[in-house]
Amino acid sequence: MVEKLKGPNAGSCTTATCGWRALLLPQLNRQSLYVYGSEMAVEKECMKQLQSGIFVIHPFSLMRSYYIMAMMAITFLNLIGIPLEIAFLEGHSGLALEGFNVFSDTLFLIDVALNFRMGIIEEDSEEAILDIKRIRVSYLRTWFIPDVIAAFPIGYILLIADLQYYNEDNPSKTKKMMRILMFVRILSLIRLARVSRLVRFFNEVEKVSNANLDVMRLFFRILSLFMMIFLLCHWNGCIQYFVPMLEEFPQDCWVRNEKLMNATVIVKYSWGVFRALSQMIALSYGSMDAPTNYVEMWIVMVSMVSGCLMYTVLVANATTMIANVDPASKEYKSKGV
């Protein structure tokens, strides 16, 4: 239920009085009071949006809050599932995962369309912009092209290709379909561009949070940092297995050396992540043996470089968070009072 907005005017808006449109209006919380200054100003913003009659989702609305949280969860699951499916499931993803891929692709296409009706907050003035033309121009100039690329419906193509493959009886055509499926699965890595959307969702959550602003922003910065580190380790672990798979597991590859050809997905994934983490934190190569060919050597080097970047980002963010703790107290002390 949307909180009732009270003010000196007689107007008020709840889901009972305004129906579903109340979900599009700004809530009365810490963030909206911080931007607009008073309850009366928030109420005026609600009345202004209602009288305009234009479908725009306010950045401080209840619908926006729920939408961001749901999209964050789906995006994070996508960023985990896509490399895992390509590297370890080898085309046997099952109906449930195929259905989730189609669902998430559809959702991201809808998200692109909704962004033309999603109110935005200016970074400098923290003013909510609800003008359709300004929203459209801002989105087209910034994130429209990356979002369209990330929302490309690979899931639909994979579903159609899978149906064609399983219905094909001709052996020569079956081999051709297998090559097409592998190409499309590799092409589906383009969906990993959704990581930019995840970062933006975290930034938006910080802005629209209905809690202590400093504490909540610090919490989401720490959460986003650890999620990004987890994704980096996860992707690296999937690459460890994916590259030998593309080479059809040569005799000297680490998968054969560790006798994992017939192992379960959990065992293969665990070994892949173990090797990735060992290389990223520069403890060892993930096993007693050095790289056996130039491909594995490049994987090790990329893992080490990504590990260095992970350390750099972690230290830089930790330093920034510590420096920004209790800014009011620091400002008070700086004045020498």
C-alpha positions as CSV (number, residue, x, y, z in Angstrom):
1,M,0.0,0.0,0.0
2,V,1.3,3.4,-0.9
3,E,1.7,5.7,2.0
4,K,-0.9,8.4,2.3
5,L,0.5,11.8,1.4
6,K,-0.8,14.5,3.8
7,G,-0.4,18.2,3.5
8,P,-2.3,21.4,4.0
9,N,-4.3,20.7,0.8
10,A,-7.3,18.4,0.9
11,G,-5.7,16.2,-1.8
12,S,-4.4,12.8,-1.0
13,C,-3.6,9.7,-3.1
14,T,-3.6,6.1,-2.2
15,T,-4.3,2.9,-4.2
16,A,-7.9,3.2,-2.9
17,T,-8.5,6.7,-4.3
18,C,-6.2,6.7,-7.4
19,G,-6.2,3.0,-8.3
20,W,-3.1,1.6,-10.0
21,R,-1.8,5.1,-10.9
22,A,-0.9,5.6,-7.3
23,L,1.9,3.1,-7.9
24,L,3.5,5.5,-10.4
25,L,3.6,8.4,-7.9
26,P,6.4,9.4,-5.6
27,Q,6.3,7.9,-2.1
28,L,6.7,10.0,1.0
29,N,10.1,8.8,2.3
30,R,13.5,10.1,3.2
31,Q,14.7,10.3,-0.4
32,S,11.7,12.2,-1.7
33,L,11.8,14.6,1.3
34,Y,15.5,15.1,0.7
35,V,14.9,16.1,-3.0
36,Y,11.6,18.1,-2.6
37,G,12.2,19.5,0.9
38,S,8.8,19.0,2.5
39,E,5.6,16.8,2.5
40,M,3.7,19.6,0.9
41,A,6.2,19.7,-2.0
42,V,5.9,15.9,-2.5
43,E,2.1,16.2,-2.5
44,K,2.3,18.9,-5.2
45,E,4.6,16.6,-7.3
46,C,1.9,13.9,-7.0
47,M,-0.9,16.2,-8.0
48,K,1.2,17.6,-10.9
49,Q,1.9,14.1,-12.2
50,L,-1.8,13.1,-11.9
51,Q,-3.0,16.2,-13.7
52,S,-0.6,15.7,-16.6
53,G,-2.4,12.4,-17.5
54,I,0.8,11.0,-19.0
55,F,2.0,7.5,-18.2
56,V,5.4,8.1,-16.6
57,I,6.9,6.0,-13.8
58,H,8.3,8.4,-11.1
59,P,11.8,7.5,-9.9
60,F,10.6,7.6,-6.3
61,S,7.4,5.5,-6.9
62,L,6.6,2.2,-5.3
63,M,6.4,0.5,-8.7
64,R,10.0,1.7,-9.6
65,S,11.3,0.3,-6.3
66,Y,9.8,-3.1,-6.8
67,Y,10.8,-3.1,-10.5
68,I,14.4,-2.4,-9.8
69,M,14.7,-5.1,-7.1
70,A,13.1,-7.7,-9.4
71,M,15.3,-6.7,-12.4
72,M,18.4,-6.8,-10.2
73,A,17.6,-10.4,-9.2
74,I,16.8,-11.6,-12.8
75,T,19.9,-9.8,-14.2
76,F,22.2,-11.4,-11.6
77,L,20.7,-14.9,-12.3
78,N,21.3,-14.3,-16.0
79,L,24.9,-13.3,-15.5
80,I,25.4,-16.5,-13.5
81,G,23.4,-18.9,-15.7
82,I,24.6,-17.8,-19.2
83,P,28.3,-18.7,-18.9
84,L,27.4,-21.8,-16.8
85,E,25.1,-23.0,-19.5
86,I,27.5,-22.5,-22.3
87,A,30.6,-23.9,-20.6
88,F,29.3,-26.9,-18.6
89,L,25.8,-28.0,-19.8
90,E,27.0,-28.5,-23.4
91,G,23.5,-27.9,-25.0
92,H,21.6,-30.0,-22.4
93,S,20.1,-27.0,-20.5
94,G,16.6,-28.5,-20.2
95,L,13.2,-27.0,-20.6
96,A,13.3,-25.0,-17.4
97,L,16.5,-23.1,-18.3
98,E,15.4,-22.5,-21.9
99,G,12.1,-21.1,-20.6
100,F,13.9,-18.8,-18.1
101,N,16.2,-17.6,-21.0
102,V,13.1,-16.8,-23.1
103,F,11.4,-15.1,-20.2
104,S,14.4,-13.0,-19.3
105,D,15.0,-12.0,-22.9
106,T,11.3,-10.9,-23.1
107,L,11.7,-8.9,-19.9
108,F,14.8,-7.1,-21.1
109,L,13.0,-6.1,-24.3
110,I,10.1,-4.7,-22.2
111,D,12.7,-2.9,-20.1
112,V,14.1,-1.1,-23.1
113,A,10.6,0.1,-24.0
114,L,9.8,1.1,-20.3
115,N,12.9,3.2,-20.1
116,F,11.3,5.7,-22.5
117,R,8.6,6.1,-19.8
118,M,10.9,5.9,-16.7
119,G,11.5,9.2,-14.9
120,I,15.2,10.0,-14.3
121,I,17.1,11.9,-11.7
122,E,19.7,14.5,-12.7
123,E,23.0,13.8,-11.1
124,D,23.9,17.4,-10.3
125,S,20.6,18.8,-9.0
126,E,19.0,15.4,-8.0
127,E,15.8,16.7,-9.7
128,A,13.3,14.2,-11.0
129,I,12.7,14.6,-14.7
130,L,9.2,13.5,-15.9
131,D,9.1,15.2,-19.3
132,I,8.7,12.5,-22.0
133,K,10.9,14.3,-24.6
134,R,13.8,14.9,-22.2
135,I,13.6,11.2,-21.0
136,R,13.7,10.0,-24.6
137,V,16.6,12.2,-25.6
138,S,18.6,11.3,-22.5
139,Y,18.0,7.5,-22.9
140,L,18.8,7.6,-26.7
141,R,22.1,9.5,-26.0
142,T,23.2,7.2,-23.2
143,W,22.2,3.6,-22.6
144,F,19.8,2.8,-25.5
145,I,22.3,1.1,-27.8
146,P,24.0,-1.0,-25.1
147,D,20.6,-2.0,-23.7
148,V,19.3,-3.1,-27.1
149,I,22.5,-5.2,-27.7
150,A,22.2,-6.8,-24.3
151,A,18.4,-7.5,-24.8
152,F,18.9,-9.2,-28.2
153,P,16.6,-12.2,-27.9
154,I,19.1,-15.0,-28.3
155,G,16.9,-17.2,-26.1
156,Y,14.3,-17.3,-28.9
157,I,16.9,-18.3,-31.5
158,L,18.3,-21.0,-29.3
159,L,14.8,-22.4,-28.6
160,I,13.9,-22.6,-32.3
161,A,17.4,-24.1,-33.2
162,D,17.0,-26.7,-30.4
163,L,13.5,-27.7,-31.7
164,Q,15.0,-28.0,-35.3
165,Y,17.9,-30.1,-34.0
166,Y,15.7,-32.6,-32.0
167,N,13.3,-33.0,-34.9
168,E,16.1,-33.6,-37.5
169,D,16.7,-37.2,-38.6
170,N,19.3,-36.7,-41.4
171,P,22.8,-37.3,-39.9
172,S,24.5,-34.7,-42.1
173,K,22.0,-32.0,-41.2
174,T,22.2,-33.0,-37.6
175,K,26.0,-32.2,-37.6
176,K,25.3,-28.9,-39.3
177,M,22.7,-28.0,-36.7
178,M,25.2,-28.9,-33.9
179,R,27.7,-26.4,-35.4
180,I,25.0,-23.7,-35.7
181,L,23.9,-24.4,-32.1
182,M,27.4,-24.0,-30.8
183,F,27.8,-20.7,-32.8
184,V,24.6,-19.3,-31.4
185,R,25.5,-20.3,-27.8
186,I,28.8,-18.5,-28.2
187,L,27.0,-15.6,-29.7
188,S,24.7,-15.6,-26.6
189,L,27.7,-14.4,-24.6
190,I,26.7,-10.9,-25.8
191,R,24.0,-11.1,-23.1
192,L,26.8,-10.7,-20.5
193,A,26.6,-7.0,-21.5
194,R,23.7,-6.9,-19.0
195,V,26.3,-6.5,-16.3
196,S,26.2,-2.7,-17.1
197,R,22.5,-2.9,-16.4
198,L,23.2,-4.5,-13.0
199,V,25.6,-1.7,-12.1
200,R,23.0,0.9,-13.0
201,F,20.3,-0.9,-11.0
202,F,22.6,-0.7,-7.9
203,N,23.1,3.0,-8.5
204,E,19.3,3.5,-8.9
205,V,18.6,1.6,-5.7
206,E,20.9,3.9,-3.8
207,K,18.9,6.9,-5.1
208,V,15.4,5.7,-4.4
209,S,16.1,3.8,-1.1
210,N,13.5,4.4,1.7
211,A,16.0,4.1,4.6
212,N,18.8,6.0,6.2
213,L,20.5,7.3,3.1
214,D,24.2,7.0,4.2
215,V,23.8,3.6,5.7
216,M,21.8,2.2,2.8
217,R,24.1,3.6,0.2
218,L,27.1,2.1,2.0
219,F,25.4,-1.3,2.2
220,F,24.5,-1.4,-1.5
221,R,28.0,-0.3,-2.4
222,I,29.5,-3.2,-0.4
223,L,26.9,-5.6,-1.8
224,S,27.5,-4.5,-5.4
225,L,31.3,-4.8,-4.9
226,F,31.1,-8.4,-3.6
227,M,28.6,-9.4,-6.3
228,M,31.0,-8.1,-9.0
229,I,33.9,-9.9,-7.5
230,F,31.8,-13.1,-7.4
231,L,30.8,-12.7,-11.0
232,L,34.4,-12.2,-12.0
233,C,35.5,-15.4,-10.3
234,H,32.5,-17.2,-11.7
235,W,33.1,-16.1,-15.3
236,N,36.8,-16.9,-14.9
237,G,36.0,-20.4,-13.7
238,C,33.7,-21.0,-16.6
239,I,36.4,-19.9,-19.1
240,Q,38.8,-22.4,-17.5
241,Y,36.6,-25.2,-18.8
242,F,35.1,-23.6,-21.8
243,V,38.3,-23.1,-23.7
244,P,39.5,-26.7,-23.5
245,M,35.9,-27.8,-24.5
246,L,36.2,-25.6,-27.7
247,E,39.5,-27.5,-28.5
248,E,37.7,-30.8,-28.0
249,F,39.8,-31.5,-24.9
250,P,43.3,-32.1,-26.2
251,Q,45.3,-34.9,-24.5
252,D,47.5,-32.4,-22.5
253,C,44.6,-30.2,-21.2
254,W,44.0,-29.8,-17.5
255,V,40.5,-31.4,-17.8
256,R,42.0,-34.7,-18.9
257,N,44.9,-34.5,-16.5
258,E,42.5,-34.2,-13.6
259,K,40.4,-37.0,-15.0
260,L,37.2,-34.9,-15.2
261,M,35.9,-36.0,-18.6
262,N,33.1,-38.1,-17.1
263,A,32.7,-36.0,-13.9
264,T,29.5,-34.3,-12.9
265,V,28.9,-30.6,-13.6
266,I,29.4,-29.7,-10.0
267,V,32.8,-31.3,-9.9
268,K,33.9,-29.7,-13.2
269,Y,32.6,-26.3,-12.1
270,S,34.3,-26.6,-8.7
271,W,37.7,-27.4,-10.3
272,G,37.3,-24.6,-12.8
273,V,36.6,-22.0,-10.0
274,F,39.4,-23.5,-7.9
275,R,41.9,-23.0,-10.8
276,A,40.5,-19.5,-11.5
277,L,40.8,-18.4,-7.8
278,S,44.3,-19.9,-7.5
279,Q,45.5,-18.0,-10.5
280,M,43.7,-14.7,-9.5
281,I,45.3,-14.6,-6.1
282,A,48.6,-15.9,-7.4
283,L,48.9,-18.9,-5.2
284,S,49.4,-21.6,-7.8
285,Y,48.1,-22.7,-11.2
286,G,45.2,-24.5,-9.6
287,S,47.0,-27.8,-9.8
288,M,50.6,-29.0,-9.5
289,D,51.3,-28.6,-13.2
290,A,52.2,-25.5,-15.2
291,P,50.2,-24.6,-18.4
292,T,50.6,-27.4,-20.9
293,N,50.0,-25.3,-24.1
294,Y,49.9,-21.7,-25.2
295,V,46.1,-21.5,-24.8
296,E,46.2,-22.5,-21.1
297,M,49.2,-20.0,-20.7
298,W,47.0,-17.2,-22.0
299,I,44.1,-18.2,-19.7
300,V,46.5,-18.1,-16.7
301,M,47.8,-14.7,-17.7
302,V,44.3,-13.3,-18.1
303,S,43.3,-14.7,-14.7
304,M,46.3,-13.1,-13.1
305,V,45.6,-9.7,-14.7
306,S,41.9,-9.9,-13.7
307,G,43.0,-10.8,-10.1
308,C,45.2,-7.7,-10.0
309,L,42.3,-5.6,-11.2
310,M,40.0,-7.2,-8.6
311,Y,42.5,-6.3,-5.9
312,T,42.8,-2.7,-7.2
313,V,39.0,-2.2,-7.3
314,L,38.6,-3.8,-3.9
315,V,41.2,-1.5,-2.2
316,A,40.0,1.6,-4.0
317,N,36.4,1.0,-3.0
318,A,37.3,0.2,0.5
319,T,39.4,3.4,0.8
320,T,36.5,5.5,-0.6
321,M,34.0,3.9,1.8
322,I,36.2,4.5,4.8
323,A,36.8,8.1,3.7
324,N,33.1,8.8,3.3
325,V,32.0,7.3,6.7
326,D,30.1,9.9,8.7
327,P,30.7,12.9,6.4
328,A,28.8,15.3,8.8
329,S,31.2,14.6,11.7
330,K,34.2,15.1,9.4
331,E,32.8,18.4,8.2
332,Y,32.2,19.5,11.8
333,K,35.8,18.6,12.8
334,S,37.2,20.3,9.7
335,K,35.7,23.6,10.8
336,G,37.6,23.3,14.1
337,V,34.6,23.8,16.2
